[in-house]
């Protein structure tokens, strides 16, 4: 994974995306998330693979634009969720704090 992230970051630099406005990149993230949603609705596995990949690419670039690494962001998120308690409600995990509120 480290190697592909480095390749994405290099591609981003070559295209000047690393210096672009992060809010514009966030719009790309949202666009790609929409494509993931559409693939799920259509049960289109190939489009789902492409969409998830595109979301990761856009997130790598968004992190890069903010002088962050995807790895550090994922580690921070995992550290936050690893001991999280909760339960499944209608097919969705709801954290304990939200169950009590």
C-alpha positions in Angstrom: 0.0 0.0 0.0 2.9 2.4 0.8 4.2 2.0 -2.8 0.9 2.8 -4.4 0.3 5.8 -2.2 3.7 7.1 -3.2 2.8 6.7 -6.8 -0.4 8.5 -6.3 1.4 11.4 -4.6 3.9 11.6 -7.4 1.2 11.6 -10.0 -0.6 14.3 -8.0 2.6 16.4 -8.0 3.1 15.9 -11.8 -0.4 17.2 -12.4 -0.1 20.1 -9.8 -2.9 18.7 -7.7 -0.7 18.7 -4.6 -0.8 22.5 -4.7 -4.6 22.8 -5.5 -7.2 24.1 -3.2 -8.2 21.3 -0.7 -11.9 22.4 -0.7 -11.9 21.6 -4.4 -10.4 18.2 -3.8 -13.0 17.6 -1.2 -15.6 18.0 -3.9 -13.8 15.3 -5.9 -14.0 13.0 -2.8 -17.7 13.6 -2.5 -18.2 13.0 -6.3 -16.4 9.7 -6.0 -18.3 8.7 -2.9 -21.5 9.3 -5.0 -20.2 6.9 -7.6 -19.6 4.3 -4.9 -23.2 4.7 -3.8 -24.5 4.4 -7.4 -22.5 1.2 -7.9 -24.0 -0.3 -4.7 -27.5 0.6 -5.8 -26.9 -1.0 -9.2 -25.1 -4.0 -7.7 -22.2 -3.2 -10.1 -19.1 -4.9 -8.7 -16.7 -3.5 -11.3 -18.0 0.1 -10.7 -17.7 -0.5 -7.0 -14.1 -1.5 -7.2 -13.4 1.5 -9.4 -15.3 3.8 -7.1 -13.6 2.7 -3.9 -10.3 3.0 -5.6 -11.1 6.5 -6.8 -12.2 7.5 -3.3 -8.9 6.3 -1.9 -7.0 8.3 -4.6 -8.9 11.5 -3.8 -8.3 11.0 -0.1 -4.5 10.5 -0.6 -4.4 13.7 -2.5 -6.5 15.6 0.1 -4.2 14.4 2.8 -1.2 15.4 0.7 -2.6 18.9 0.2 -2.9 19.3 3.9 0.7 18.0 4.6 -0.7 14.8 6.1 -0.2 11.2 5.2 -3.0 8.7 4.5 -1.2 6.3 6.8 -1.2 8.8 9.7 -4.9 9.6 9.2 -5.9 5.9 9.1 -3.8 5.2 12.2 -5.5 8.1 14.1 -9.0 6.9 13.0 -8.2 3.3 14.1 -6.8 4.4 17.4 -10.2 6.2 18.0 -12.4 3.2 17.0 -10.4 0.2 18.2 -11.9 0.0 21.6 -15.3 1.5 20.7 -18.3 -0.2 22.1 -21.8 -0.2 20.5 -24.2 -2.5 18.7 -25.7 -3.1 15.3 -29.1 -1.3 14.8 -30.9 -2.0 11.5 -27.6 -3.1 9.8 -25.6 0.0 11.0 -23.1 0.0 13.9 -24.1 2.7 16.4 -21.5 3.7 19.0 -22.4 3.3 22.6 -22.4 7.1 23.2 -25.0 7.6 20.6 -27.2 4.7 21.9 -27.6 6.5 25.3 -28.5 9.8 23.8 
